Amino acid sequence: MTNRPLLVTVGPDLYPLNHIFPTWGLPWAGIPLVVALYHRFPHRPIHVMCPDSLQLWCQERFPFLTMTPAPSDAVPISGAACPTLAWLDELDRQPTSPHWALTQPAHAIRDWVHSLSLLETMAQRAGFLNRQGDDRVAVMGPHVVWCHPSVTIDPWVVLDARLGPIILHEGVVIRSHTRVEGPVVMGDHSQLLNGQLRHACIGPQCKVGGEVSHSIMMGWSNKAHDGFMGHSVVGQWVNIGAGSVTSNLKHTYGPIHMAGADQPIETGMMFLGSMIGDFVKLGIGTQLTTGGVIGTGSALASGTVAPSYVPPFCWMAPDTPLDWTAFTTSLTRMMARRSQVPHPAMLDRIREQWPWN
């Protein structure tokens, strides 16, 4: 066993997922990488690479992290590493052990499931219950449905664990006449209000409705109404209007290129929806293309087919600047609905990335 410090690096560019926040703090695998490391190595120093403008925000949100420069013998870890149980155990014995790391944002959709063994172990240790079926809630399949004792599941819900486990964290609410098909993770105080949730990882305090399949919602985001979202990644503090849909399959059934600012990115994936950055607003009935990228903070009008690539902080069109005051006012109102206020360091970081200066 080694007690060498850990140095979590920035990792690759995964735009738009890590445009504002550091990659190692994103819950793209159901738990931020640094939180997984802390749970596994609570007495081991964890150093991180972080933008100067975000250091105060990082210290408050992750108080166990060390912001000072790491010593020369620290074990470097990519900020995009997927925190699997096997890798963490091996890291304890072999500090140079290779790990599963995200190389482009589209691959988060398929790779987050490698963290399931860790997430199940943490749920079990935290006293989550193994939910059994009864005459009002159907539970199917050989995998475990892990429920925090505070979870609320209304009558006439189907929990289908035939293809993977279902992990429901503190305060999760699942309303009547909904279907959950594992593997699924729902973070603290998230809600499934209607429809079907399948093969998805939902972060904390999200509202989910309609049909959501093979997708990730990072946290504090809403897709509460009807509409299909498949093979997509949704950032933090996003609102998706009712009836919005993503296309995730080409007519040719060929591999999908993800849109980029300069040139398309080859993903090698047959199914791919959209990568939606933090703070995005989609009006009702918005239609998103296969492999589309919606940049941080942009707002799109209802009833339109979105361009395949939307730059950050645009208002209704790729070449129309978003007003800073309007953006911060909207963000403040949205965060107030979750009893939060925008952190000054977070606003500094957004301002740093603002393209319309």
GIJOCOR-V255848 format. One record per residue. RES is the residue in one letter. PSI is psi in radians with two decimals (none if undefined). OMEGA is omega in whole degrees, -180 to 180 (999 if undefined). BURIAL is b if it has 9 or more other C-alpha atoms within 8 Angstrom, else e. Layout:
RES PSI OMEGA BURIAL
RES PSI OMEGA BURIAL
This chain:
M 2.49 180 e
T 2.57 176 e
N 0.35 179 e
R 2.47 178 b
P 2.77 178 b
L 2.41 175 b
L 1.94 180 b
V 2.01 -174 b
T 3.05 -179 b
V -0.69 -177 b
G -3.09 -177 e
P 2.89 174 b
D 2.03 -178 e
L 0.71 -179 b
Y 2.39 7 e
P 0.13 -172 b
L -0.67 -177 b
N 0.56 179 b
H -0.67 -177 b
I -0.89 -173 b
F 2.65 179 b
P 2.50 -176 b
T -0.70 -176 b
W -0.19 179 b
G 0.03 -178 b
L 2.33 179 b
P 0.82 -177 b
W -0.31 177 b
A 0.47 179 b
G -0.29 180 b
I 2.36 176 b
P 2.52 -179 b
L -0.79 -176 b
V -0.52 177 b
V -0.72 177 b
A -0.74 179 b
L -0.72 -179 b
Y -0.73 179 b
H -0.63 -178 e
R -0.58 -177 e
F 1.18 -173 e
P -0.35 -177 e
H 0.25 -177 e
R 2.28 180 b
P 2.32 178 b
I 1.95 178 b
H 2.56 -179 b
V 2.68 170 b
M 2.20 -172 b
C 2.46 175 b
P 2.46 -179 e
D -0.69 -177 e
S -0.34 -176 b
L 0.03 -172 b
Q -0.71 178 b
L -0.74 177 e
W -0.77 -179 b
C -0.72 -179 b
Q -0.63 180 b
E -0.66 -178 e
R -0.58 -180 e
F 1.33 -173 e
P -0.25 -180 e
F -0.13 -177 e
L 2.69 177 b
T 2.14 -177 e
M -0.25 180 b
T 2.77 180 e
P 2.43 -178 e
A 2.58 175 b
P 2.83 -174 e
S -0.38 -179 e
D 0.16 -180 e
A 2.54 180 b
V 2.02 -179 b
P 2.40 179 e
I 2.34 178 b
S 2.38 177 b
G -0.24 180 b
A 0.29 180 b
A 2.47 175 b
C 2.06 -173 b
P 1.46 177 b
T 2.67 180 b
L -0.75 -179 b
A -0.74 -179 e
W -0.74 -180 b
L -0.71 177 b
D -0.72 180 e
E -0.61 179 b
L -0.52 178 b
D -0.49 -177 b
R -0.67 -177 e
Q 1.72 -173 e
P -0.25 178 b
T 0.31 -178 e
S 2.34 177 e
P 2.74 -178 e
H 2.82 180 e
W 2.04 -177 e
A 2.52 176 e
L 2.34 -180 b
T -0.36 173 e
Q 2.68 -171 b
P -0.59 -178 b
A -0.51 -177 b
H -0.21 175 b
A -0.55 -177 b
I -0.66 -178 b
R -0.46 -169 e
D -0.31 -176 b
W -0.45 -177 b
V -0.32 178 e
H -0.26 178 b
S -0.05 -172 b
L -0.68 -180 b
S -0.69 176 b
L -0.79 -178 b
L -0.67 177 b
E -0.74 179 b
T -0.74 179 e
M -0.67 178 e
A -0.76 -180 b
Q -0.77 -179 b
R -0.46 -180 e
A 0.06 176 e
G 0.35 175 e
F 2.62 -177 b
L 2.60 174 b
N 1.78 -174 e
R 2.22 177 b
Q 2.74 178 e
G 2.82 176 b
D -2.88 -175 e
D -0.05 180 e
R -0.38 179 e
V 2.11 -179 b
A 2.28 175 b
V 2.18 -177 b
M 2.64 170 b
G 2.88 -176 e
P -0.29 -178 e
H 2.84 -175 b
V 2.46 169 b
V 1.82 -177 b
W 2.14 -178 b
C 2.23 169 b
H 2.54 -177 b
P -0.38 -177 e
S -0.01 -178 e
V 2.44 176 b
T 2.11 177 e
I 2.00 -179 b
D 2.91 175 b
P 2.72 174 b
W 0.74 174 b
V 2.48 176 b
V 2.17 176 b
L 1.79 -173 b
D 1.81 -179 b
A 0.55 -180 b
R -0.54 -176 b
L -0.04 180 b
G 2.87 -178 b
P 2.85 174 b
I 2.20 -177 b
I 2.02 -176 b
L 2.02 -173 b
H -3.09 -174 b
E 2.28 173 b
G 0.12 178 b
V 2.46 178 b
V 2.27 175 b
I 2.07 -175 b
R 2.91 -176 b
S 2.67 174 b
H 0.62 175 b
T 2.79 -179 b
R 2.30 178 b
V 2.11 180 b
E 2.00 -178 b
G 2.84 4 b
P 2.36 179 b
V 2.41 170 b
V 2.27 174 b
M 2.14 -177 b
G 3.07 -175 b
D 2.24 171 b
H 0.38 172 b
S 2.77 -175 b
Q 2.34 169 b
L 1.88 -169 b
L -0.51 -179 b
N 2.86 171 b
G -2.51 -169 b
Q 2.29 177 b
L 2.10 -173 b
R 2.28 175 b
H 1.15 -172 b
A 2.67 178 b
C 1.97 -175 b
I 2.19 -179 b
G -2.99 -177 b
P 2.59 171 b
Q 0.81 174 b
C 2.65 172 b
K 2.19 -172 b
V 2.38 175 b
G 3.02 -177 b
G -2.61 180 b
E 2.05 178 b
V 2.14 -174 b
S 2.39 175 b
H 0.93 -176 b
S 2.86 179 b
I 2.31 170 b
M 2.08 -171 b
M -0.75 -180 b
G 2.62 176 b
W 0.57 -178 b
S 2.72 -177 b
N 2.22 162 b
K 1.29 -165 b
A -0.14 -170 b
H -3.10 -179 b
D 2.73 -179 b
G 2.56 -177 b
F 2.32 170 b
M 2.04 -178 b
G 2.47 175 b
H 0.87 -177 b
S 2.79 174 b
V 2.22 -179 b
V 2.24 -180 b
G -2.79 -177 b
Q 2.53 176 b
W 0.86 179 b
V 2.50 173 b
N 2.15 -179 b
I 2.06 -175 b
G 2.78 -179 b
A 2.44 177 b
G 0.04 177 b
S 2.53 -176 b
V 2.66 172 b
T 2.45 170 b
S 2.29 -177 b
N 0.24 -179 b
L 2.29 178 b
K 2.69 177 b
H -0.52 -178 e
T -0.13 -174 e
Y 0.38 -179 e
G 3.02 179 e
P 2.57 -174 b
I 2.34 172 b
H 2.28 175 b
M 2.38 -178 b
A 2.53 177 b
G 2.85 -179 b
A -0.63 -177 e
D -0.79 -179 e
Q 2.72 -180 e
P 2.68 179 b
I 2.16 180 e
E 2.11 -179 e
T -0.40 -176 b
G 0.21 -176 e
M 2.40 176 e
M -0.60 180 b
F 2.15 176 b
L 2.20 177 b
G -1.98 -175 b
S 2.61 170 b
M 2.01 -173 b
I 2.03 -176 b
G 2.99 178 b
D 2.60 171 b
F 0.27 -180 b
V 2.56 174 b
K 2.17 177 b
L 2.16 178 b
G 2.94 -178 b
I 2.47 176 b
G 0.30 179 b
T 2.39 -179 b
Q 2.16 -177 b
L 2.46 -175 b
T 2.85 175 b
T 2.32 178 b
G 0.31 -178 b
G 2.66 177 b
V 2.13 178 b
I 1.96 -174 b
G 2.76 -179 b
T 2.28 170 b
G -0.05 -176 b
S 2.71 178 b
A 2.32 -180 b
L 2.50 -179 b
A 2.82 -179 b
S 2.71 172 b
G 0.35 -179 b
T 2.73 171 e
V 2.09 -176 e
A 2.56 171 b
P 2.71 -180 b
S -0.49 176 b
Y 2.18 177 b
V 2.08 179 b
P 2.90 -179 b
P 2.60 172 b
F 0.87 176 b
C 2.66 180 b
W 1.73 173 b
M -0.31 -180 b
A 2.60 -175 e
P -0.35 -177 b
D 0.24 -178 e
T 2.04 -178 e
P 2.53 172 e
L 2.42 179 b
D 2.27 -176 e
W -0.79 -179 e
T -0.73 178 e
A -0.69 180 e
F -0.87 -177 b
T -0.60 177 e
T -0.78 179 e
S -0.75 180 e
L -0.74 180 b
T -0.73 179 b
R -0.71 -179 e
M -0.78 -178 b
M -0.53 178 b
A -0.50 178 b
R -0.29 174 e
R 0.34 179 e
S 0.68 178 e
Q 2.86 174 e
V 2.62 179 e
P 2.25 179 b
H 2.36 180 e
P -0.65 179 e
A -0.62 177 b
M -0.73 178 b
L -0.64 176 b
D -0.73 180 b
R -0.74 178 b
I -0.77 179 b
R -0.63 179 e
E -0.57 -179 e
Q -0.02 -176 e
W 2.17 -174 e
P -0.09 -171 e
W 0.49 -180 e
N none 999 e
